Amino acid sequence: MRTRLRLLGAAFAAAALTTLAAVSVAPPASAATLTEVTNFGPNPSNLRMYLYVPDSVAPRPGLLVAVHYCTGTGPAMYANTQYAALADRYGYIVVYPSVTRSSQCFDVSSPQALRRDGGSDPVGIRSMVDHVRQRYAVDPDRIFATGISSGAMMTNVLLGLYPDVFSAGAAFSGVPFGCFATTNGSEWNSECANGQITRTPQEWGDLVRNAYPGYTGRRPRMQTWYGTNDEVLRYPNFGEQIKQWTNVHGLSQTPTYTDSPQAGYTRTRYGGSGDRAPVEAISMQGVSHNLPVDAAQAVRFFGLDTTTSPTTPPPTTPPPTTPPPSPGACRVEYAVNAWNTGLTASVTVTNTGGTTLTGWSLAFTLPAGQSLTNGWNATYAPTSGAVIARNVSYNAVLAPGASVSIGFQATHTGDTTRPATFTLNGATCAIT
């Protein structure tokens, strides 16, 4: 087992130059340095915490947790990736957790690590996040996790255990939440590593949901990267991650969008076609476990590539498991103001049913030629065709008889009529 763990780490220790070459980001002259933080809160597995705060912090900074590979450390992750240089540019803060156990791998296997607040490494990492939030004006809707190999596995685990903390993750050569589980104290699961564990999307999704029983809020977006020739964590794990996170988001296994961002890469998006789809997956033809880590694309997926918080958070998740209202248990009032090639739409949604909605989504199809340019009081994706407007943090709860007002601006090519139908959490609404 130790040989396998060393292999897992050696692949990424050798990846340092490849990682640095993945993007070209010239770090600006900076006095900011990596600093170790101690006594940051509950830390059952004795992790070490390293913090990078750029000289110029955004007014409402994002927070990124960057998790190292086996045999790595927080300082090595800092030195061998571009996340700190990008933080200098965009003003977000970076936490680099560091393992102290001999394998220098994160615990993604034990029963404690796979249960919310159950113990081990995830609890320590959560404490690091809380420590930073107590000291900086972190935007709670822009807290993210990313990792490589063992750190990518931990990224899956953090998103599963703490969906109320993390808005998205980017996993470079990881495995699904729960795939590496063991009950004998071992850190290594050969079946999972060899791509021999396959489950249905529902089964994978249930592993995530059961890690935090009763949770009905948003679910984090996931970006996953994999080389088809991965010799350490075999390529089938890529497809199993897609199964898991599309199911968690209630999405089809059929991509909404497919392209090739560069030669040999196939990118698929699920539940949206834009830069911040609920699930984004990048397959890298012929690439081994020693894959290039494109930090800039992860930062783009998170929406951290700006010095200011967006006016509305990026789309995160379809409606949670709150039961939808019965058919006809919602009403939509829709008013449009149009001019030349533009329009604004004001939409009031009323829950006319008897069940409180903790998280909601309004689905509608824009007439041909209409395309969203911005919106308010909800997140919207995609920008044309079949659109889903989802609640933001401050209007997630819609009690019986309560209403929420949202709206958007759009361009048009002549047709300024309203959508023909609206559905709230899957139920068709009356229109007035």
C-alpha positions in Angstrom: 0.0 0.0 0.0 2.8 2.4 0.8 4.4 1.8 -2.6 1.1 2.7 -4.3 0.8 5.9 -2.2 4.3 6.8 -3.1 3.5 6.3 -6.7 0.4 8.5 -6.3 2.6 11.3 -5.0 5.6 10.7 -7.2 3.5 11.3 -10.3 2.6 14.7 -9.0 6.0 15.6 -7.5 7.3 15.1 -11.1 4.4 17.2 -12.3 5.7 20.5 -10.9 7.1 21.8 -14.1 4.2 20.6 -16.1 1.8 22.3 -13.7 3.7 25.6 -13.9 3.7 25.4 -17.7 -0.1 24.8 -17.9 -0.8 28.6 -17.8 1.3 31.6 -18.3 0.7 34.0 -15.4 3.5 36.3 -14.5 3.2 37.0 -10.8 3.4 40.7 -10.1 6.0 42.1 -7.7 4.5 41.4 -4.3 5.4 41.5 -0.6 2.8 38.9 0.2 4.2 35.6 1.5 2.9 32.2 2.5 2.3 32.1 6.2 1.6 29.2 8.5 -1.4 29.6 10.8 -1.6 27.7 14.1 -4.5 27.2 16.6 -7.1 27.7 13.9 -9.8 25.5 15.4 -10.8 21.9 15.7 -8.1 19.8 14.0 -8.5 16.1 14.9 -5.8 14.9 12.4 -3.2 17.5 13.1 -3.2 19.2 9.7 -1.0 22.3 9.2 -2.6 25.4 7.7 -0.8 27.7 5.3 -2.4 31.0 4.2 -1.7 33.3 1.3 -3.3 36.7 1.4 -2.4 38.9 -1.6 -1.2 42.5 -1.1 -4.4 43.8 -2.7 -7.4 41.9 -1.3 -10.8 42.4 -3.1 -13.4 44.2 -1.0 -15.4 40.9 -0.8 -12.8 38.4 -1.5 -13.3 34.8 -2.6 -11.6 32.0 -0.7 -9.9 29.0 -2.4 -8.8 25.9 -0.6 -6.0 24.3 -2.6 -5.3 20.7 -1.6 -2.0 18.9 -2.3 -1.3 15.5 -3.8 0.2 12.5 -1.9 3.8 13.1 -0.7 3.1 16.8 -1.2 2.7 19.7 1.3 0.8 22.9 1.4 4.0 24.9 0.6 4.7 22.6 -2.4 1.2 23.2 -3.7 1.8 26.9 -3.3 5.1 26.8 -5.1 4.1 24.5 -7.9 0.7 25.9 -9.0 -0.5 29.3 -10.2 -3.2 29.8 -7.6 -1.2 32.4 -5.6 -0.1 34.3 -8.7 -3.8 34.5 -9.8 -4.8 35.6 -6.3 -2.3 38.5 -6.7 -4.2 39.4 -9.9 -7.8 38.9 -8.7 -7.6 39.6 -4.9 -8.9 36.3 -3.5 -7.4 34.4 -0.6 -5.9 30.9 -0.7 -5.6 28.3 2.1 -3.2 25.4 1.6 -3.9 22.5 4.0 -0.9 20.3 4.7 -0.9 16.6 5.9 1.4 15.5 8.7 0.8 11.7 8.5 3.7 9.7 7.0 2.0 9.1 3.6 1.3 12.8 3.2 -2.0 11.7 1.6 -5.3 13.1 2.7 -7.8 10.9 4.5 -10.6 10.2 2.0 -11.1 6.6 3.1 -12.1 6.4 6.8 -15.7 6.4 7.9 -15.0 9.5 10.0 -13.7 11.4 6.9 -16.8 10.5 4.9 -19.4 11.8 7.4 -20.1 15.4 8.0 -18.2 16.6 11.1 -17.2 13.0 11.7 -13.6 13.8 12.3 -10.2 13.5 10.5 -9.0 15.9 7.7 -12.3 17.4 6.5 -13.0 18.8 10.0 -9.6 20.5 10.1 -10.1 22.0 6.6 -13.5 23.3 7.6 -11.8 24.9 10.6 -9.3 26.6 8.3 -12.2 28.1 6.2 -14.0 29.3 9.4 -10.7 30.9 10.7 -10.3 32.9 7.5 -14.0 34.0 7.4 -13.7 35.3 11.0 -10.8 37.6 10.0 -11.6 38.7 6.4 -14.8 39.8 4.7 -15.0 36.7 2.6 -18.0 36.4 0.2 -19.8 33.3 1.5 -21.0 32.5 -2.0 -17.4 32.4 -3.3 -15.7 29.7 -1.3 -14.1 26.9 -3.4 -12.0 23.8 -3.3 -9.5 22.4 -5.8 -6.9 19.6 -5.6 -4.6 17.2 -7.4 -4.8 13.4 -7.0 -5.3 12.9 -3.3 -6.3 16.5 -3.1 -8.8 16.0 -5.9 -10.3 13.1 -4.0 -10.5 15.5 -1.0 -12.2 18.1 -3.2 -14.9 15.6 -3.9 -15.2 14.8 -0.2 -15.4 18.5 0.9 -18.1 19.2 -1.7 -20.1 16.2 -0.4 -19.7 17.0 3.3 -20.0 20.7 3.2 -22.3 21.8 0.4 -23.4 24.8 2.6 -19.7 26.0 2.7 -18.3 25.3 -0.8 -19.9 26.7 -3.9 -17.8 24.7 -6.4 -14.8 22.5 -6.8 -12.2 21.6 -9.4 -10.7 18.1 -9.2 -7.6 17.1 -11.2 -7.3 13.3 -11.3 -9.7 12.4 -8.5 -12.4 9.8 -7.7 -16.0 10.1 -6.7 -17.1 10.8 -3.2 -17.0 7.5 -1.2 -15.2 5.6 -3.9 -12.0 5.2 -1.8 -13.9 4.2 1.3 -12.3 1.5 3.5 -13.2 0.0 6.9 -9.9 -1.6 7.8 -7.8 1.5 8.4 -6.1 1.3 5.0 -5.6 4.6 3.1 -5.7 2.7 -0.3 -8.6 1.2 -2.1 -7.3 -0.8 -5.1 -10.7 -1.5 -6.6 -11.4 2.2 -6.8 -7.9 3.1 -8.0 -8.2 0.6 -10.8 -11.5 1.9 -11.9 -13.4 -1.3 -10.9 -16.1 0.3 -8.8 -19.1 1.3 -10.9 -22.4 2.4 -9.6 -25.6 3.9 -11.0 -25.9 7.7 -10.9 -28.5 7.3 -8.2 -26.2 5.2 -6.0 -23.4 7.6 -6.4 -25.7 10.5 -5.7 -27.1 8.8 -2.6 -23.5 8.5 -1.1 -23.3 12.3 -1.2 -26.7 12.9 0.1 -26.3 10.4 2.9 -23.1 12.1 4.1 -25.2 15.1 5.3 -28.7 13.7 6.0 -31.6 16.1 5.8 -29.7 18.8 3.9 -32.0 20.4 1.3 -29.9 23.5 0.2 -27.8 24.2 -2.8 -25.2 21.7 -4.1 -21.8 22.8 -5.3 -20.8 22.9 -8.9 -18.1 20.4 -10.0 -15.3 20.6 -12.6 -13.3 17.4 -13.1 -10.2 16.8 -15.2 -8.8 13.4 -16.2 -6.1 11.9 -18.5 -7.3 8.9 -20.5 -3.9 7.1 -19.8 -4.0 7.7 -16.0 -2.0 4.8 -14.7 -2.5 5.4 -11.0 -6.2 6.3 -10.7 -7.7 4.7 -13.8 -9.8 6.6 -16.3 -13.2 5.0 -15.5 -13.2 7.1 -12.4 -13.8 10.1 -14.6 -17.1 8.8 -15.8 -18.1 7.8 -12.3 -17.5 11.3 -11.1 -19.8 12.7 -13.9 -22.5 10.2 -12.9 -22.3 11.3 -9.3 -22.3 15.0 -9.6 -24.9 15.1 -12.4 -27.2 13.0 -10.2 -26.6 15.2 -7.2 -27.7 18.2 -9.4 -30.7 16.3 -10.8 -29.2 16.4 -14.3 -29.3 14.1 -17.3 -26.1 12.1 -18.2 -26.4 13.7 -21.7 -24.1 16.8 -22.1 -25.8 20.1 -22.7 -22.6 21.3 -24.5 -19.5 19.7 -26.0 -16.4 21.3 -27.4 -12.6 20.9 -27.7 -10.8 23.8 -25.9 -7.5 22.6 -27.3 -6.1 19.7 -29.3 -6.8 16.3 -27.6 -9.2 17.8 -25.0 -12.9 17.1 -24.9 -15.0 19.3 -22.6 -18.5 18.4 -21.8 -20.9 20.5 -19.7 -24.1 19.4 -18.0 -27.1 21.5 -17.0 -25.8 24.6 -18.8 -23.6 25.6 -21.7 -21.8 28.6 -20.2 -18.5 28.9 -18.2 -20.2 28.0 -14.9 -22.3 25.0 -15.7 -23.3 22.8 -12.7 -21.0 20.1 -14.0 -18.0 20.5 -16.3 -15.7 17.6 -17.3 -12.5 17.8 -19.3 -11.0 14.6 -20.8 -7.4 14.8 -21.9 -6.5 12.3 -24.6 -3.3 10.3 -24.0 -2.4 12.1 -20.8 -1.2 10.2 -17.7 -1.7 10.8 -14.0 0.9 13.5 -14.4 -1.6 15.9 -16.0 -1.1 19.6 -16.5 -3.0 21.6 -13.9 -4.7 24.6 -15.6 -5.3 26.8 -12.6 -6.6 29.7 -14.8 -9.4 27.5 -16.1 -10.3 26.4 -12.6 -10.4 30.0 -11.4 -12.5 30.9 -14.4 -15.0 28.1 -13.5 -15.2 29.4 -10.0 -15.8 33.0 -11.1 -12.8 34.1 -9.2 -11.3 35.8 -12.3 -12.6 39.2 -11.2 -11.7 41.6 -8.3 -15.3 42.2 -7.4 -18.1 39.8 -6.3 -20.8 39.4 -9.0 -24.1 41.1 -8.3 -25.7 37.7 -8.3 -23.8 34.5 -7.5 -23.1 32.1 -10.4 -25.6 29.3 -10.9 -25.0 26.6 -8.5 -27.6 23.9 -8.4 -31.1 22.9 -9.5 -33.7 22.8 -6.8 -32.9 20.6 -3.8 -35.0 17.7 -2.6 -37.8 19.8 -1.1 -41.0 18.4 -2.6 -42.3 20.5 -5.5 -45.7 22.1 -5.2 -48.6 20.2 -6.7 -49.5 21.1 -10.3 -51.0 24.6 -10.4 -49.5 25.5 -7.0 -47.7 28.5 -8.3 -48.5 31.7 -10.2 -46.4 33.9 -12.4 -46.9 37.6 -13.2 -44.9 38.7 -16.2 -44.4 42.2 -17.4 -42.1 43.3 -20.3 -40.9 46.7 -21.3 -39.4 46.5 -24.9 -37.5 49.0 -27.1 -35.6 48.7 -30.4 -33.5 45.5 -29.9 -33.8 45.3 -26.1 -36.2 44.5 -23.3 -36.5 44.1 -19.6 -38.8 41.6 -17.9 -40.2 41.8 -14.4 -41.4 38.4 -13.0 -43.2 37.8 -9.8 -43.5 34.2 -8.6 -46.0 33.2 -6.0 -46.1 29.9 -4.1 -49.8 29.1 -4.1 -49.3 25.7 -2.6 -49.3 24.6 1.0 -45.6 23.6 1.2 -42.7 25.9 2.0 -40.0 25.7 -0.7 -36.5 25.8 0.7 -34.7 26.4 -2.6 -36.6 27.0 -5.9 -36.1 27.1 -9.6 -38.3 28.7 -12.3 -37.9 27.1 -15.8 -39.1 28.8 -19.0 -38.1 28.9 -22.6 -37.3 32.3 -24.1 -38.9 33.0 -27.6 -36.5 32.7 -30.5 -34.2 35.7 -30.8 -34.2 36.7 -27.1 -31.0 36.4 -25.2 -30.3 37.4 -21.6 -27.6 40.0 -20.9 -28.0 40.3 -17.1 -30.5 39.6 -14.4 -31.3 40.3 -10.7 -32.6 38.5 -7.7 -31.8 35.1 -9.3 -29.2 33.2 -11.3 -29.9 32.5 -14.9 -28.5 29.8 -17.1 -28.2 29.4 -20.0 -28.8 32.9 -21.6 -31.2 31.7 -24.4 -33.5 28.9 -25.2 -34.6 26.8 -22.2 -33.6 28.9 -19.2 -33.6 28.1 -15.5 -33.7 31.0 -12.9 -32.6 29.8 -9.5 -32.9 31.4 -6.1 -30.0 33.3 -4.6 -29.0 33.0 -0.9 -31.3 35.7 0.4 -34.5 34.6 -1.2 -34.2 30.8 -1.1 -37.2 30.2 1.1 -40.7 30.7 -0.4 -43.4 30.1 2.1 -47.0 29.3 1.1 -48.6 32.5 -0.2 -45.3 34.3 -0.4 -44.0 35.9 -3.6 -40.5 36.6 -5.0 -39.8 39.3 -7.6 -37.0 38.6 -10.1 -36.1 40.1 -13.5 -33.7 40.3 -16.4 -32.6 42.3 -19.3 -32.3 40.8 -22.8 -31.7 41.5 -26.4 -34.3 40.5 -29.1 -34.6 40.3 -32.8 -38.2 41.4 -33.0 -40.2 38.9 -30.9 -40.7 40.5 -27.4 -43.5 38.2 -26.2 -43.3 36.3 -22.9 -42.4 32.6 -22.6 -45.4 30.4 -23.2 -45.1 28.4 -19.9 -43.4 28.6 -16.5 -42.7 25.7 -14.1 -41.7 26.1 -10.5 -39.7 23.1 -9.2 -41.3 21.1 -12.0 -44.9 22.2 -11.4 -46.6 24.2 -14.1 -47.7 27.7 -13.0 -50.7 29.8 -13.8 -49.8 33.0 -15.7 -51.4 36.4 -15.1 
